[in-house]
């Protein structure tokens, strides 16, 4: 159980970094006024938003798993 907790704790910073990077890219796309008007714009925005959602999901999954592991510790 301690090894699983240690592994999850080591992976948390990378999940946070992935989420920050994807949100930074979304902000940059918005500030550069790259709109999803063309097919390439739609593809670019879709890719970045899907990556951000996957990063957020991964972070939430690890946090919930850690919470569950901490509750089961003696």
C-alpha positions in Angstrom: 0.0 0.0 0.0 2.8 2.4 0.8 4.5 1.7 -2.5 1.2 2.5 -4.3 0.9 5.8 -2.4 4.5 6.7 -3.1 4.0 6.0 -6.8 0.9 8.1 -6.9 2.5 11.0 -5.1 5.5 10.9 -7.5 3.1 11.1 -10.5 1.0 14.0 -9.2 3.5 16.8 -10.1 3.6 15.7 -13.7 -0.2 15.7 -13.9 -0.3 19.2 -12.6 2.4 20.3 -15.1 0.5 18.7 -18.0 -2.7 20.6 -16.9 -0.8 23.9 -16.6 0.8 23.5 -20.0 -2.5 22.7 -21.7 -4.2 25.7 -20.1 -1.3 27.9 -21.1 -1.7 26.7 -24.7 -5.4 27.4 -24.6 -4.7 30.9 -23.3 -2.1 31.5 -25.9 -4.4 30.4 -28.7 -7.1 32.8 -27.4 -4.7 35.7 -27.0 -3.3 35.1 -30.5 -6.8 35.2 -31.7 -6.6 31.8 -33.4 -10.2 30.9 -33.8 -11.8 27.6 -34.8 -13.1 29.1 -38.0 -11.1 26.9 -40.3 -10.7 23.1 -40.3 -7.1 23.4 -39.0 -8.3 25.8 -36.3 -11.0 23.3 -35.2 -8.4 20.5 -35.2 -5.9 22.6 -33.1 -8.5 23.7 -30.6 -10.1 20.3 -30.3 -6.7 18.6 -29.7 -5.7 21.1 -27.0 -9.0 21.0 -25.2 -9.2 17.2 -25.3 -5.6 17.1 -23.9 -6.6 19.5 -21.1 -9.6 17.4 -20.2 -7.6 14.2 -20.1 -4.9 15.9 -18.0 -7.6 17.1 -15.6 -9.2 13.7 -15.5 -5.9 12.0 -14.7 -5.2 14.5 -11.9 -8.6 14.0 -10.4 -8.3 10.2 -10.6 -4.9 10.2 -8.9 -6.2 12.5 -6.1 -9.2 10.3 -5.5 -7.1 7.2 -5.5 -4.7 8.8 -3.0 -7.6 9.8 -0.8 -8.9 6.3 -0.9 -5.5 4.8 -0.1 -5.0 7.2 2.8 -8.3 6.3 4.3 -7.4 2.6 4.2 -4.1 3.1 6.0 -3.9 1.8 9.6 
